[in-house]
């Protein structure tokens, strides 16, 4: 590799972020464990069997947590063995690929999850999978070709620092190579998410969980090989990431095709002319929403890279991975809750589904808030997992946690739009957040920051920040200003999303607003956060303001039922029953 990619011994470190944090689409029909064999004369067994809802929650959620822990362990390793410059560059490469994934696939994976249950019931599953994959492949190849053609300007735009001409000049030599590699790995990422989309639509949570775990373990193992052999450039580890995608794609892809190929009663699609149009029509708004969501998540880091360089981005993104646990957990819950709420909507009506969704949001939202509060209070101990060069990240950890907690709320709330089939409303909150991100970054983290800092309001806020807020607003490396810009932007998105739900879907209940408001406590000093968290818990469990007594009982019962399907606990239960 050329100069910039070998500035030092560095490696990969940013765990790939979650795909667009969006509520997954309704699954038509009974999602609670109806056998595929009921329509195809031979139910699948083993890896590709479908899962009842409680089993899905007990299997998929622990697997998701394990997957994130594996990725986080890999990040910790890489921060210890890589230089900050290459680590920061790698995090930007992975961030760019997450933005390009919905753009280069036109969001077709969302449409696949939406329609695959229909074709399962109609006996056209094999034909649907074949045609949708060919359509997705054609779109992806065209997109990858365009990126490769314009690799030089795109590479500079994606990864170069603008404020240091010498660094930018050196980086330009490697920009095309990085852009082309990013395009190839993005294509693999699109295929990987296609398989996940099919598995979700068919309730194959076992295959889904095992495939994600295989990818995470492969990426970890290959990263360790890179560390041992000393090949720790961002370019090398991006290629390693691609390999860790390609192997599970091949194994699980062919296994799935063989499985559905053995189902009897399959026939061809009858809607030849409108097939592509129907998928693309559904994916228009989810594509826009997916792109804007990814830009909303990664714009602060991208802008920080342009202004401060990759060393600052390394600290910013390394600490940020802790907050992503919150978002990934919420998306995993949404994946399962969506099937429950959709089934309730179809069987018991709109009001019952909305009550069920409200309870799921309040229960999950409160649990995530308490988890974030504990992490925020332990920030000075958590940062010890990283090298001393990352110590500045402790101050912004609570702000990152607040960002991803609001992102978790934005994963839940758009389910309201899916239920009434107005997915276009998902786009507007995130578009507003992106616009706000650009505006806030320009004034608070960019060239005009000095002008803002001279105003009386800014000086007053900065003077009181130390005792009221968890961190300041204008540190020398730009970490805190970038983190605050992200929080203000996603708060704008959340406010617009709530307003649209109130206007178009339903009136949110009092408990939902209490849970939403509690998130803001994460921005406060440790003392205020501690007092506020205790008060929120007392209000939630000792009054009727957040949960009724019946709802608290239902939450406890649902948790116990889900725990019975966690693999280690289930095995322990079988062992105990065998002894007795």
C-alpha positions as CSV (number, residue, x, y, z in Angstrom):
1,X,0.0,0.0,0.0
2,X,1.0,3.6,-0.5
3,X,2.0,6.3,2.0
4,X,-1.1,7.1,3.8
5,X,-2.3,3.6,4.4
6,X,1.0,2.8,6.1
7,X,1.5,5.9,8.2
8,X,1.7,3.5,11.1
9,X,0.8,0.1,12.4
10,X,-2.9,0.4,12.5
11,X,-5.9,-1.6,12.1
12,X,-9.5,-1.7,11.9
13,X,-11.6,-0.9,14.8
14,X,-15.0,0.5,14.3
15,X,-17.6,-2.2,14.6
16,X,-19.8,-2.0,11.7
17,X,-22.9,0.0,12.7
18,X,-26.3,-1.4,12.6
19,X,-28.2,-1.2,9.4
20,X,-30.8,1.5,9.2
21,X,-32.5,1.7,12.6
22,X,-35.9,1.3,11.2
23,X,-38.9,-0.7,12.4
24,X,-39.1,-3.7,10.2
25,X,-42.1,-4.0,7.9
26,X,-45.3,-5.9,8.8
27,X,-45.3,-9.6,8.2
28,X,-48.6,-10.5,6.7
29,X,-50.3,-13.4,8.3
30,X,-49.6,-15.2,11.5
31,X,-46.0,-14.5,12.5
32,X,-46.2,-16.6,15.6
33,X,-44.8,-19.8,14.4
34,X,-47.0,-21.0,11.5
35,X,-45.1,-23.6,9.7
36,X,-43.8,-23.0,6.2
37,X,-44.8,-26.6,5.6
38,X,-48.5,-25.7,5.8
39,X,-48.2,-24.1,2.4
40,X,-45.3,-26.0,0.9
41,X,-46.0,-29.6,2.0
42,X,-42.9,-30.1,4.1
43,X,-41.9,-27.9,7.0
44,X,-38.3,-26.9,7.2
45,X,-36.3,-28.3,10.2
46,X,-33.0,-27.5,11.8
47,X,-31.2,-24.4,11.0
48,X,-33.9,-23.0,8.7
49,X,-36.9,-23.7,10.8
50,X,-39.2,-20.8,11.8
51,X,-39.5,-19.7,15.4
52,X,-42.5,-18.9,17.6
53,X,-42.4,-15.4,19.0
54,X,-41.3,-16.2,22.6
55,X,-38.6,-18.5,21.2
56,X,-37.5,-15.8,18.8
57,X,-37.1,-13.2,21.6
58,X,-35.2,-15.7,23.7
59,X,-32.9,-16.7,20.9
60,X,-32.4,-13.6,18.8
61,X,-31.9,-11.0,21.5
62,X,-29.1,-12.9,23.4
63,X,-27.5,-13.7,20.0
64,X,-27.6,-10.0,19.2
65,X,-26.0,-9.1,22.5
66,X,-23.3,-11.7,22.0
67,X,-22.6,-10.5,18.5
68,X,-22.1,-6.9,19.7
69,X,-19.9,-8.1,22.5
70,X,-17.7,-10.0,20.0
71,X,-17.5,-6.8,17.9
72,X,-16.7,-4.7,20.9
73,X,-13.9,-7.0,22.0
74,X,-12.5,-6.7,18.5
75,X,-12.6,-2.9,18.7
76,X,-10.8,-2.9,22.0
77,X,-8.1,-5.1,20.6
78,X,-7.6,-2.9,17.5
79,X,-7.5,0.3,19.5
80,X,-4.6,-1.2,21.5
81,X,-2.6,-2.4,18.5
82,X,-3.4,0.2,15.8
83,X,-2.4,3.8,15.6
84,X,-5.2,6.4,15.9
85,X,-4.8,7.6,12.4
86,X,-5.5,4.2,10.8
87,X,-8.1,3.3,13.3
88,X,-9.9,6.6,12.6
89,X,-9.6,5.9,8.8
90,X,-11.1,2.5,9.2
91,X,-14.0,3.7,11.2
92,X,-14.8,6.2,8.4
93,X,-14.6,3.5,5.8
94,X,-17.1,1.4,7.7
95,X,-19.3,4.4,8.3
96,X,-19.3,5.2,4.5
97,X,-20.2,1.7,3.7
98,X,-23.2,1.8,6.0
99,X,-24.4,5.0,4.2
100,X,-23.8,3.5,0.8
101,X,-25.6,0.2,1.5
102,X,-29.2,1.5,1.3
103,X,-28.2,3.9,-1.5
104,X,-26.6,1.3,-3.7
105,X,-29.4,-1.3,-3.1
106,X,-32.3,1.2,-3.4
107,X,-33.6,-0.2,-0.1
108,X,-34.8,-3.4,-1.7
109,X,-34.0,-5.5,1.3
110,X,-36.8,-3.7,3.2
111,X,-39.3,-4.6,0.5
112,X,-38.0,-8.3,0.5
113,X,-38.8,-8.6,4.2
114,X,-42.2,-7.1,3.6
115,X,-43.3,-9.4,0.8
116,X,-41.5,-12.7,1.4
117,X,-44.2,-13.9,3.8
118,X,-46.9,-13.4,1.1
119,X,-45.0,-15.5,-1.4
120,X,-44.3,-18.1,1.3
121,X,-48.1,-18.6,1.7
122,X,-48.8,-18.5,-2.1
123,X,-46.2,-21.2,-2.9
124,X,-44.0,-18.8,-5.0
125,X,-41.2,-18.3,-2.5
126,X,-38.4,-19.9,-4.6
127,X,-39.4,-17.8,-7.6
128,X,-39.6,-14.6,-5.5
129,X,-36.2,-15.2,-4.0
130,X,-34.6,-15.8,-7.4
131,X,-36.2,-12.8,-9.1
132,X,-35.7,-10.4,-6.2
133,X,-32.0,-11.4,-5.8
134,X,-31.4,-10.9,-9.6
135,X,-33.0,-7.5,-9.4
136,X,-31.0,-6.5,-6.3
137,X,-27.8,-7.8,-8.0
138,X,-28.3,-5.8,-11.1
139,X,-28.9,-2.6,-9.1
140,X,-25.9,-3.2,-6.9
141,X,-23.5,-3.9,-9.8
142,X,-24.5,-0.7,-11.5
143,X,-24.0,1.3,-8.3
144,X,-20.6,-0.3,-7.7
145,X,-19.6,0.4,-11.2
146,X,-20.4,4.1,-10.8
147,X,-18.4,4.3,-7.6
148,X,-15.4,2.7,-9.3
149,X,-15.5,5.1,-12.2
150,X,-15.6,8.1,-10.0
151,X,-13.2,6.6,-7.4
152,X,-10.8,9.6,-7.1
153,X,-13.3,12.4,-6.3
154,X,-15.5,10.1,-4.1
155,X,-12.4,8.8,-2.2
156,X,-11.4,12.4,-1.4
157,X,-14.9,13.4,-0.4
158,X,-15.4,10.3,1.8
159,X,-12.1,10.2,3.7
160,X,-9.8,13.1,3.2
161,X,-9.2,15.9,5.7
162,X,-9.9,19.3,4.3
163,X,-8.2,21.6,6.8
164,X,-4.6,20.2,6.3
165,X,-3.5,20.5,2.6
166,X,-0.4,18.4,3.1
167,X,-2.3,15.5,4.6
168,X,-5.0,15.8,1.9
169,X,-2.3,15.7,-0.9
170,X,-0.7,12.6,0.5
171,X,-4.1,10.9,1.0
172,X,-5.2,11.6,-2.6
173,X,-2.8,9.0,-3.9
174,X,-4.7,6.3,-2.0
175,X,-8.2,7.6,-2.3
176,X,-9.2,5.7,-5.5
177,X,-8.0,2.4,-4.1
178,X,-10.0,2.9,-0.9
179,X,-13.1,3.9,-2.8
180,X,-13.0,0.8,-5.0
181,X,-12.5,-1.5,-2.1
182,X,-15.3,0.2,-0.2
183,X,-17.6,-0.4,-3.2
184,X,-16.8,-4.1,-3.4
185,X,-17.3,-4.7,0.3
186,X,-20.5,-2.6,0.1
187,X,-21.8,-5.1,-2.5
188,X,-21.1,-8.0,-0.1
189,X,-22.8,-6.1,2.7
190,X,-25.9,-5.7,0.5
191,X,-26.1,-9.4,-0.2
192,X,-25.5,-10.2,3.5
193,X,-28.4,-7.9,4.5
194,X,-30.5,-9.5,1.7
195,X,-30.2,-12.9,3.4
196,X,-30.9,-11.4,6.8
197,X,-34.0,-9.8,5.3
198,X,-35.3,-13.1,3.9
199,X,-34.6,-14.9,7.2
200,X,-36.5,-12.2,9.2
201,X,-39.5,-12.3,6.8
202,X,-39.7,-16.1,7.2
203,X,-39.1,-16.0,11.0
204,X,-35.9,-18.1,10.6
205,X,-34.4,-16.6,13.7
206,X,-32.1,-19.5,14.3
207,X,-30.4,-19.1,10.9
208,X,-30.4,-15.3,11.4
209,X,-28.7,-15.6,14.8
210,X,-26.1,-18.2,13.7
211,X,-25.2,-16.3,10.5
212,X,-24.6,-13.1,12.5
213,X,-22.5,-14.9,15.0
214,X,-20.5,-16.6,12.3
215,X,-19.8,-13.2,10.7
216,X,-18.8,-11.7,14.0
217,X,-16.5,-14.6,15.0
218,X,-14.8,-14.6,11.6
219,X,-14.2,-10.9,11.7
220,X,-12.7,-11.3,15.1
221,X,-10.5,-14.2,14.2
222,X,-9.2,-12.6,11.0
223,X,-8.5,-9.4,12.9
224,X,-6.4,-11.3,15.4
225,X,-4.5,-12.8,12.5
226,X,-3.9,-9.3,11.2
227,X,-2.6,-8.2,14.6
228,X,-0.3,-11.2,14.9
229,X,1.1,-10.8,11.4
230,X,1.4,-7.0,11.7
231,X,-0.9,-6.2,8.8
232,X,-2.9,-3.5,10.4
233,X,-3.6,-0.9,7.7
234,X,-7.2,0.2,7.3
235,X,-7.1,-1.1,3.8
236,X,-6.2,-4.6,4.9
237,X,-8.8,-4.8,7.6
238,X,-11.5,-3.5,5.3
239,X,-10.6,-6.5,3.0
240,X,-10.8,-8.7,6.1
241,X,-14.2,-7.4,6.8
242,X,-15.2,-8.3,3.2
243,X,-14.0,-11.9,3.7
244,X,-15.9,-12.2,7.0
245,X,-19.0,-11.3,5.0
246,X,-18.3,-13.5,1.9
247,X,-17.9,-16.8,3.8
248,X,-21.2,-16.7,5.7
249,X,-23.0,-15.5,2.6
250,X,-21.8,-18.5,0.7
251,X,-22.5,-21.1,3.4
252,X,-25.9,-19.9,4.5
253,X,-27.0,-18.7,1.0
254,X,-26.5,-22.1,-0.6
255,X,-27.9,-23.9,2.4
256,X,-31.1,-21.7,2.2
257,X,-31.5,-22.3,-1.5
258,X,-31.1,-26.0,-1.1
259,X,-33.7,-26.0,1.7
260,X,-36.4,-24.0,-0.2
261,X,-35.6,-26.0,-3.3
262,X,-36.9,-29.2,-1.6
263,X,-40.3,-27.7,-0.6
264,X,-43.0,-29.1,-2.7
265,X,-45.9,-27.2,-4.3
266,X,-43.7,-24.2,-5.5
267,X,-44.7,-22.5,-8.8
268,X,-43.7,-19.4,-10.8
269,X,-44.9,-15.9,-10.2
270,X,-47.9,-14.7,-12.1
271,X,-47.1,-10.9,-11.9
272,X,-44.2,-10.8,-14.4
273,X,-44.6,-7.2,-15.5
274,X,-45.2,-5.5,-12.2
275,X,-42.7,-7.4,-10.0
276,X,-39.8,-4.9,-10.0
277,X,-42.2,-2.0,-10.0
278,X,-44.0,-3.3,-6.8
279,X,-40.7,-3.8,-4.9
280,X,-39.2,-0.5,-6.0
281,X,-42.5,1.4,-5.2
282,X,-42.4,0.0,-1.6
283,X,-38.7,0.8,-1.2
284,X,-38.8,4.4,-2.3
285,X,-39.5,5.9,1.1
286,X,-37.6,3.3,3.1
287,X,-34.6,3.9,0.8
288,X,-34.7,7.6,1.5
289,X,-35.3,7.0,5.2
290,X,-32.4,4.5,5.3
291,X,-30.0,6.9,3.7
292,X,-31.0,9.9,5.8
293,X,-30.8,7.7,8.9
294,X,-27.2,6.7,8.2
295,X,-26.2,10.2,7.3
296,X,-27.8,11.4,10.6
297,X,-25.8,8.9,12.5
298,X,-22.4,9.4,10.9
299,X,-22.4,13.1,9.8
300,X,-20.8,14.3,13.1
301,X,-17.9,11.9,12.7
302,X,-17.5,12.7,9.0
303,X,-17.5,16.4,9.7
304,X,-15.1,16.0,12.6
305,X,-12.8,14.1,10.2
306,X,-12.9,17.0,7.8
307,X,-12.0,19.6,10.5
308,X,-9.9,17.8,13.0
309,X,-8.5,14.7,11.2
310,X,-8.6,10.9,11.8
311,X,-6.9,10.9,15.2
312,X,-9.9,12.8,16.7
313,X,-12.3,10.6,14.8
314,X,-10.6,7.5,16.3
315,X,-11.4,8.7,19.8
316,X,-14.9,9.8,18.9
317,X,-15.9,6.6,17.1
318,X,-14.2,4.2,19.6
319,X,-16.2,5.5,22.5
320,X,-19.3,5.7,20.3
321,X,-19.3,1.9,19.9
322,X,-20.4,1.6,23.5
323,X,-23.5,3.6,22.8
324,X,-24.3,1.4,19.8
325,X,-25.2,-1.4,22.1
326,X,-28.3,0.6,23.0
327,X,-29.4,1.0,19.4
328,X,-28.7,-2.5,18.4
329,X,-30.6,-3.9,21.3
330,X,-33.6,-1.7,20.4
331,X,-33.5,-2.8,16.8
332,X,-33.4,-6.4,17.9
333,X,-36.5,-5.9,20.0
334,X,-38.2,-4.1,17.2
335,X,-37.5,-7.0,14.8
336,X,-39.6,-9.3,17.1
337,X,-42.2,-6.8,18.4
338,X,-43.2,-5.8,14.9
339,X,-44.4,-9.3,14.2
340,X,-46.5,-9.3,17.4
341,X,-48.0,-5.9,16.8
342,X,-48.9,-6.7,13.2
343,X,-50.6,-9.9,14.2
344,X,-52.6,-8.0,16.8
345,X,-53.5,-5.3,14.3
346,X,-54.9,-8.0,11.9
347,X,-56.7,-10.1,14.5
348,X,-57.9,-7.6,17.2
349,X,-57.8,-4.2,15.5
350,X,-56.0,-0.9,15.6
351,X,-56.5,0.1,19.2
352,X,-55.3,-3.2,20.7
353,X,-52.2,-3.0,18.5
354,X,-51.4,0.5,19.5
355,X,-51.8,-0.3,23.2
356,X,-49.4,-3.3,22.7
357,X,-46.9,-1.1,20.9
358,X,-47.1,1.6,23.6
359,X,-46.4,-1.0,26.3
360,X,-43.5,-2.4,24.4
361,X,-42.0,1.1,23.9
362,X,-42.4,2.1,27.5
363,X,-40.9,-1.1,28.9
364,X,-38.0,-1.2,26.5
365,X,-37.4,2.5,26.6
366,X,-37.2,2.6,30.4
367,X,-34.9,-0.4,30.5
368,X,-32.6,1.2,27.9
369,X,-32.6,4.5,29.8
370,X,-31.5,2.8,33.1
371,X,-28.8,0.8,31.2
372,X,-27.5,4.1,29.7
373,X,-27.6,5.8,33.1
374,X,-25.4,3.1,34.6
375,X,-22.9,3.3,31.8
376,X,-22.8,7.1,32.0
377,X,-22.1,7.0,35.7
378,X,-19.3,4.5,35.1
379,X,-17.7,6.4,32.3
380,X,-14.3,6.9,34.1
381,X,-14.0,3.2,34.6
382,X,-15.2,2.2,31.1
383,X,-12.6,4.3,29.4
384,X,-9.8,2.3,31.1
385,X,-10.5,-0.4,28.5
386,X,-8.9,1.8,25.9
387,X,-5.3,3.1,25.6
388,X,-4.5,6.3,27.5
389,X,-4.7,8.2,24.2
390,X,-8.5,7.6,24.2
391,X,-9.0,9.1,27.7
392,X,-10.7,12.3,26.2
393,X,-13.5,10.1,25.1
394,X,-14.8,9.6,28.7
395,X,-16.3,13.1,28.8
396,X,-18.4,12.5,25.7
397,X,-19.6,9.0,26.5
398,X,-22.9,10.2,28.2
399,X,-23.6,12.3,25.1
400,X,-23.1,9.4,22.8
401,X,-25.4,7.3,25.0
402,X,-28.0,10.0,24.8
403,X,-27.7,10.1,21.0
404,X,-28.2,6.3,20.7
405,X,-31.0,6.2,23.2
406,X,-32.9,8.7,21.1
407,X,-32.0,6.6,18.1
408,X,-33.5,3.6,19.8
409,X,-36.7,5.6,20.4
410,X,-36.6,6.4,16.7
411,X,-36.4,2.7,15.9
412,X,-39.6,2.0,17.8
413,X,-41.8,4.9,17.0
414,X,-41.9,4.6,13.2
415,X,-43.7,1.3,13.6
416,X,-46.8,3.5,13.8
417,X,-46.2,4.6,10.3
418,X,-45.7,1.0,9.0
419,X,-49.0,-0.1,10.5
420,X,-51.0,2.5,8.6
421,X,-48.8,1.9,5.5
422,X,-47.5,5.5,5.4
423,X,-43.8,4.8,5.3
424,X,-43.1,8.2,3.7
425,X,-43.5,9.7,7.2
426,X,-40.3,7.8,8.2
427,X,-38.3,9.9,5.9
428,X,-39.2,13.4,7.1
429,X,-37.9,13.2,10.7
430,X,-34.6,11.9,9.6
431,X,-34.3,14.4,6.7
432,X,-35.0,17.1,9.2
433,X,-32.3,15.6,11.5
434,X,-29.8,15.6,8.6
435,X,-30.5,19.2,7.8
436,X,-30.2,20.1,11.5
437,X,-26.9,18.2,11.7
438,X,-25.4,20.2,8.8
439,X,-26.6,23.5,10.4
440,X,-25.5,22.7,13.9
441,X,-22.1,21.4,12.7
442,X,-21.5,24.5,10.6
443,X,-22.1,26.9,13.5
444,X,-21.1,24.8,16.5
445,X,-18.2,22.7,15.3
446,X,-17.0,24.3,12.1
447,X,-15.6,27.7,10.8
448,X,-18.2,29.8,12.6
449,X,-17.7,28.3,16.0
450,X,-15.5,31.1,17.1
451,X,-18.2,33.7,16.2
452,X,-20.8,31.7,18.3
453,X,-18.4,31.4,21.2
454,X,-18.2,35.2,21.5
455,X,-21.9,35.6,22.0
456,X,-23.2,36.3,25.5
457,X,-25.5,33.3,25.5
458,X,-22.7,30.9,24.7
459,X,-20.4,32.3,27.3
460,X,-23.2,32.1,29.9
461,X,-23.9,28.4,29.0
462,X,-20.2,27.6,28.9
463,X,-19.8,29.1,32.4
464,X,-22.5,26.9,33.9
465,X,-21.8,23.8,31.9
466,X,-19.4,22.3,34.4
467,X,-21.9,21.8,37.2
468,X,-25.1,21.4,35.1
469,X,-24.1,19.4,32.0
470,X,-21.9,16.3,31.8
471,X,-19.4,18.0,29.5
472,X,-18.6,21.3,27.9
473,X,-19.3,22.5,24.4
474,X,-16.0,23.5,22.8
475,X,-13.0,21.4,23.6
476,X,-9.8,21.8,21.8
477,X,-10.1,18.5,19.7
478,X,-13.8,19.2,18.8
479,X,-15.0,16.0,20.4
480,X,-17.7,17.5,22.6
481,X,-19.0,20.0,20.0
482,X,-19.4,17.2,17.5
483,X,-21.2,15.0,20.0
484,X,-23.6,17.8,21.0
485,X,-24.3,18.5,17.3
486,X,-25.3,14.9,16.9
487,X,-27.6,15.0,19.9
488,X,-29.3,18.2,18.9
489,X,-29.9,16.9,15.4
490,X,-31.4,13.6,16.5
491,X,-33.5,15.4,19.1
492,X,-34.9,17.4,16.2
493,X,-35.7,14.2,14.4
494,X,-37.4,12.7,17.4
495,X,-39.5,15.8,18.0
496,X,-40.8,15.8,14.4
497,X,-41.5,12.0,14.6
498,X,-43.6,12.5,17.7
499,X,-45.5,15.3,16.1
500,X,-46.2,13.3,13.0
501,X,-47.5,10.3,15.1
502,X,-49.7,12.6,17.1
503,X,-51.1,14.2,13.8
504,X,-51.4,11.1,11.6
505,X,-51.5,7.9,13.8
506,X,-52.6,8.2,17.4
507,X,-52.3,10.3,20.6
508,X,-49.3,9.0,22.5
509,X,-50.0,8.3,26.2
510,X,-48.5,10.0,29.3
511,X,-46.1,7.2,30.1
512,X,-44.5,7.5,26.6
513,X,-43.8,11.2,27.1
514,X,-42.3,10.5,30.5
515,X,-39.9,7.9,29.1
516,X,-39.0,10.2,26.2
517,X,-38.3,13.1,28.6
518,X,-36.2,10.9,31.0
519,X,-33.6,10.5,28.2
520,X,-32.5,14.1,28.6
521,X,-31.2,13.3,32.1
522,X,-28.1,11.7,30.4
523,X,-26.9,15.2,29.4
524,X,-26.7,16.3,33.0
525,X,-23.9,16.1,35.6
526,X,-23.5,12.7,37.4
527,X,-25.2,14.0,40.6
528,X,-28.3,15.3,38.7
529,X,-28.4,12.1,36.6
530,X,-28.3,9.9,39.7
531,X,-31.1,11.8,41.4
532,X,-33.2,12.0,38.2
533,X,-32.8,8.2,37.5
534,X,-34.0,7.3,41.0
535,X,-37.0,9.6,40.6
536,X,-37.9,8.1,37.3
537,X,-37.8,4.6,38.6
538,X,-40.0,5.5,41.6
539,X,-42.5,7.1,39.3
540,X,-42.5,4.1,37.0
541,X,-42.9,1.4,39.6
542,X,-44.7,3.1,42.5
543,X,-47.3,5.1,40.6
544,X,-49.7,4.7,37.7
545,X,-48.1,7.5,35.6
546,X,-46.0,5.2,33.4
547,X,-47.3,1.6,33.9
548,X,-50.6,0.4,35.4
549,X,-50.4,-2.5,37.8
550,X,-51.7,-4.9,35.1
551,X,-49.0,-3.7,32.7
552,X,-46.3,-4.2,35.2
553,X,-47.5,-7.8,35.7
554,X,-47.6,-8.4,32.0
555,X,-44.1,-7.1,31.6
556,X,-42.8,-9.4,34.3
557,X,-44.6,-12.4,32.7
558,X,-43.3,-11.6,29.3
559,X,-39.7,-11.3,30.5
560,X,-39.9,-14.7,32.3
561,X,-41.5,-16.4,29.3
562,X,-38.7,-15.0,27.0
563,X,-36.0,-16.0,29.4
564,X,-37.2,-19.6,29.2
565,X,-36.1,-19.6,25.5
566,X,-32.5,-18.3,26.1
567,X,-30.4,-21.3,25.0
568,X,-28.3,-21.7,28.2
569,X,-31.3,-21.3,30.5
570,X,-33.4,-23.6,28.4
571,X,-30.6,-26.2,28.5
572,X,-30.4,-25.8,32.3
573,X,-34.1,-26.3,32.6
574,X,-34.0,-29.5,30.5
575,X,-31.1,-30.8,32.7
576,X,-33.0,-30.1,35.9
577,X,-36.2,-31.8,34.5
578,X,-34.1,-34.7,33.5
579,X,-32.8,-35.1,37.0
580,X,-36.2,-34.9,38.5
